[in-house]
Structures are given as C-alpha cells and as structure tokens.
C-alpha cells in the first residue's frame, strides 16, 4: 500500500486488508466526497439501481460493499428488507452513526456470512471493482441468491462517445485527485479510484464474466453516457 502524509491507498492487486484500510481512511467524508466528485449524479445512480432490481415489499435484498449504508437505505425505500455488508469497519461505524436504523454488518464479498439462497436479490455498487477476484465474488453473490433471484451491478464503466471518453479519462487522472484534495479525508485513495476505473473491463466484457459465474439473462444499461453501467442478471 502506498503511504503519504495525507493517508494511504490500495494498489491494483486489491489485497483485502489494504482495501479495507483505505476505505477506513475515507469514511469520515465519503458520502460528501462522492456527491461532489460525481456532480450529484450519485443520487440518481442509486435510484436507478433500486429501480433495476424491481424490489417488492417483503423481499430480502443484500447490498454488498454498502459502505456507510446510503445505498442500503435507498433500497429500503422499495419496502423490501435491505441489509448491507462491507469489508471496512470504518465505513460501517460511520454508517451506524448517521443511519442507525439501517442493518449493516461486516462481510467480505468473497466469503459472505449468509446461507445459500438467502436473498431474493443482491446488488453491489462501486465495490466489485475493489475485490481482488471479480469472478469469485460474482459466484459468491450467486450462492446467496435464490434461483430466479436478481442481481444488479452498478459500477463505473466506459463512456460510449469517444470524445466524451477522452474528456472523462482526463478528468479521472488529473482533475479528480485535485478535487479530492479539497473535500476528502484521504485524497490519496482517489488516485487509486481513478486508476481502478481506467483498468476496469468495459460493458460487454463485464457482462461475459457475470454470465460465466452462474447468472443468466445478462443485460446492461448505460447511465451518464456510460460513466456508469447497470448490469442486470437472473440467478440460474
């Protein structure tokens, strides 16, 4: 892990203890920083994720990589029972302070503390990219989902317009770290964020990996011109 006077960030091999420590370091101002860096789009992305899951009252939904629980709270607006899990204790503590009624627990995406087929739906938002074995995480999500249950992956992706993609990548590598220095409690973590987004597979490549991990009827929808993509699938 890289260390500077401002904090620490994980490397792209994404060792779990490094990722957890990095997010512990950004927990204090994580939600505010995300809203600033996304120009407020994070709220609409959360609403789109909830809509894509098609949740109904009485269903059980698991939010993996829930962080402070802001995404879990959004899912609960559907009337479903939503529980969040995250690797970072710092993020969970911050969430418990600001959202005490949201069920949040410690959990590794590669070893979720739930029985097989426990949930009607599962989702992971902006966290699959931080797991060091993407395919194993997708299989683990399938394990805890009942047959016929739904998956939505909300993740940064590849803008479809070439000109916009060039501007976006420049923002990631130059402007995003500079903005993070003004608002984040650990701006170095956002250098990792930019690097991990640039290294992430595009929409068709991620869809293929989801399909190979026990999920069927895989499809995706671009948000904000492909800055973010929602990948939807059904448990085989």
C-alpha positions in Angstrom: 0.0 0.0 0.0 1.2 3.5 -0.8 1.5 5.8 2.1 1.8 9.6 2.1 1.3 12.3 4.7 -2.3 12.6 3.6 -3.2 8.9 4.0 -3.0 5.7 2.2 -4.4 3.9 -0.9 -4.6 0.4 -2.1 -2.7 -0.9 -5.1 -4.4 -2.5 -8.1 -3.7 -6.1 -6.8 -6.5 -5.1 -4.3 -5.4 -7.0 -1.2 -8.4 -7.1 1.2 -6.6 -5.6 4.2 -5.3 -2.7 2.0 -8.7 -2.0 0.5 -10.3 -2.1 4.0 -7.7 0.3 5.4 -8.0 2.6 2.5 -11.8 2.9 2.9 -11.4 3.3 6.7 -9.4 6.4 5.8 -12.1 8.0 3.6 -15.1 7.0 5.8 -15.5 10.3 7.6 -16.4 12.3 4.5 -17.1 9.5 2.0 -20.7 10.4 1.1 -20.0 14.1 0.7 -16.9 13.4 -1.4 -18.8 11.1 -3.8 -21.5 13.6 -4.3 -19.0 16.4 -5.1 -16.9 14.2 -7.4 -20.0 12.9 -9.3 -21.6 16.4 -9.6 -24.5 15.0 -7.6 -25.1 12.1 -10.0 -24.6 9.5 -7.3 -28.1 10.0 -6.1 -29.7 9.3 -9.4 -27.4 6.2 -9.8 -28.7 4.8 -6.5 -32.3 5.4 -7.6 -31.6 3.7 -10.9 -30.1 0.7 -9.1 -33.2 0.3 -6.9 -35.5 0.5 -9.9 -33.5 -2.0 -11.9 -33.8 -4.6 -9.0 -37.6 -4.4 -9.2 -37.9 -5.0 -5.5 -41.2 -5.8 -3.8 -42.3 -5.3 -0.2 -41.4 -8.4 1.8 -38.4 -9.4 -0.3 -34.9 -9.6 1.1 -32.1 -7.8 -0.7 -28.4 -7.8 0.1 -26.3 -4.7 -0.6 -22.6 -5.8 -0.8 -20.0 -3.1 -0.5 -22.6 -1.0 1.2 -20.1 1.3 2.9 -22.0 3.8 5.1 -25.3 2.3 4.1 -26.5 5.2 1.9 -27.2 2.7 -0.9 -28.9 0.2 1.5 -31.2 3.0 2.8 -32.2 3.8 -0.8 -33.1 0.1 -1.4 -35.3 0.0 1.7 -37.5 2.7 0.1 -38.9 -0.1 -2.0 -40.4 -1.8 1.0 -38.0 -4.7 0.8 -35.9 -5.7 3.8 -32.4 -4.4 2.9 -29.2 -5.4 4.7 -25.8 -4.0 3.9 -22.4 -5.7 4.2 -18.9 -4.1 3.9 -15.3 -5.1 4.5 -14.4 -1.7 6.0 -15.2 -1.4 9.7 -14.6 2.4 9.5 -17.3 2.7 6.8 -19.7 0.6 8.9 -19.1 2.7 12.0 -19.7 5.9 10.1 -22.9 4.4 8.7 -24.1 3.4 12.1 -23.6 6.9 13.4 -25.6 8.5 10.5 -28.1 5.7 9.7 -28.6 3.8 13.0 -31.8 2.1 11.7 -30.1 0.6 8.6 -28.9 -3.0 9.1 -25.2 -3.1 8.4 -22.7 -5.8 9.1 -19.1 -6.8 8.4 -18.7 -9.0 5.4 -16.2 -9.9 2.7 -17.6 -10.2 -0.8 -15.6 -13.4 -1.3 -17.0 -15.0 1.9 -20.4 -13.6 2.7 -21.8 -14.6 6.1 -25.1 -15.9 4.8 -26.5 -19.3 3.9 -27.2 -20.4 0.4 -30.2 -18.8 -1.4 -30.8 -16.4 1.5 -31.9 -13.4 -0.7 -34.4 -12.6 -3.4 -32.0 -10.0 -4.9 -28.4 -8.9 -4.4 -26.6 -5.8 -5.6 -23.1 -4.3 -5.4 -22.4 -0.7 -6.2 -19.0 0.7 -7.0 -17.4 -2.1 -5.0 -17.0 -5.1 -7.3 -14.1 -3.2 -8.9 -12.3 -3.3 -5.5 -12.5 -7.1 -5.0 -9.3 -8.9 -5.9 -11.2 -11.8 -7.5 -14.1 -10.5 -9.5 -15.2 -13.9 -10.8 -15.2 -15.5 -7.3 -17.2 -12.5 -6.0 -19.8 -13.0 -8.7 -20.1 -16.7 -7.8 -20.5 -15.8 -4.1 -23.3 -13.4 -4.9 -25.0 -16.2 -6.9 -24.6 -18.6 -3.9 -26.5 -16.4 -1.5 -29.3 -15.6 -4.1 -32.3 -17.9 -4.6 -32.8 -19.5 -8.1 -34.6 -16.9 -10.1 -33.4 -14.1 -7.9 -31.9 -10.9 -9.4 -28.5 -9.2 -9.5 -27.7 -5.6 -10.3 -24.1 -4.5 -10.5 -23.7 -0.7 -10.5 -20.2 0.2 -11.5 -18.1 2.7 -13.3 -17.6 1.8 -16.9 -16.6 3.0 -20.3 -18.2 6.1 -21.9 -19.6 5.2 -25.3 -18.9 8.5 -27.0 -15.1 8.7 -28.0 -14.8 12.4 -27.5 -16.6 12.3 -24.1 -14.5 9.3 -23.1 -11.3 11.3 -23.7 -12.5 14.2 -21.6 -13.7 11.8 -18.9 -10.4 10.0 -18.7 -8.6 13.3 -18.4 -10.9 14.2 -15.5 -10.2 10.9 -13.8 -6.4 11.2 -14.0 -6.0 15.0 -13.5 -9.0 16.8 -12.0 -10.5 14.1 -9.7 -7.4 13.8 -7.4 -7.2 17.6 -7.2 -10.9 17.9 -6.3 -10.5 15.1 -3.7 -7.7 17.0 -2.0 -10.2 19.7 -1.2 -13.0 17.6 0.2 -11.8 14.1 1.1 -10.4 12.9 4.4 -7.9 10.7 2.5 -7.4 12.2 -1.0 -4.7 9.6 -1.9 -7.4 7.0 -2.1 -8.9 8.8 -5.0 -5.8 8.3 -7.0 -6.4 4.5 -6.7 -10.1 5.2 -7.6 -9.0 6.8 -10.9 -6.5 4.0 -11.7 -9.0 1.2 -10.9 -11.7 2.8 -13.1 -9.3 3.0 -16.0 -8.3 -0.6 -15.6 -11.9 -2.0 -15.3 -13.4 -4.0 -18.1 -15.9 -2.4 -20.4 -19.6 -3.3 -20.5 -19.5 -6.4 -22.8 -16.5 -7.8 -21.0 -18.1 -7.5 -17.6 -21.4 -9.0 -18.9 -19.5 -12.0 -20.1 -17.9 -12.5 -16.7 -21.3 -12.2 -15.0 -22.7 -14.9 -17.3 -19.8 -17.2 -16.6 -20.4 -17.0 -12.9 -23.9 -18.6 -12.6 -26.1 -15.8 -13.9 -28.4 -15.7 -16.9 -30.3 -13.1 -18.9 -27.4 -10.7 -18.5 -28.0 -7.2 -19.9 -26.8 -3.7 -19.2 -27.9 -0.1 -19.4 -25.6 2.9 -19.5 -26.0 5.8 -17.2 -24.5 9.2 -17.7 -23.2 8.3 -21.1 -21.5 5.1 -19.9 -19.7 6.7 -17.0 -21.7 4.1 -15.0 -23.3 1.0 -16.2 -26.1 -1.1 -14.6 -25.6 -4.8 -15.3 -28.7 -6.9 -14.6 -28.9 -10.7 -14.4 -31.0 -13.5 -13.0 -29.8 -16.4 -10.9 -29.7 -19.7 -12.9 
